[in-house]
Amino acid sequence: GKSFLARVVLAGLVHSNKASVLVFDMHNEYGFDDTASDTGLRVTGLKTKFASRVRVVGLGAGAQIRNNTPDFNLEIAMPDIA
């Protein structure tokens, strides 16, 4: 449903090179390959399809996303937000 449509729209935007997009993907649905919950089939992530144009950022030191290493990790110290 919604996640599939969002992935298609994001892929279209990246492919057409018409916009830059910042996605806060709290459920890790778009960056790396995944398995569809309804069909069990492999779903290609945006990082696989557009490796040179998509960056995946993990939250925290040493973050892993489904055994994939993000391009870099974002670390925010408590003094940075206080």
ABEGO torsion letter per residue (X at the ends): XAAAAAAAAAAAAAAAGABBBBBBBAAGAAABBBBBAAAGBBBBBAAAABAAABBBBBBEBGBBBGGBBBABBBBBBAAAAX
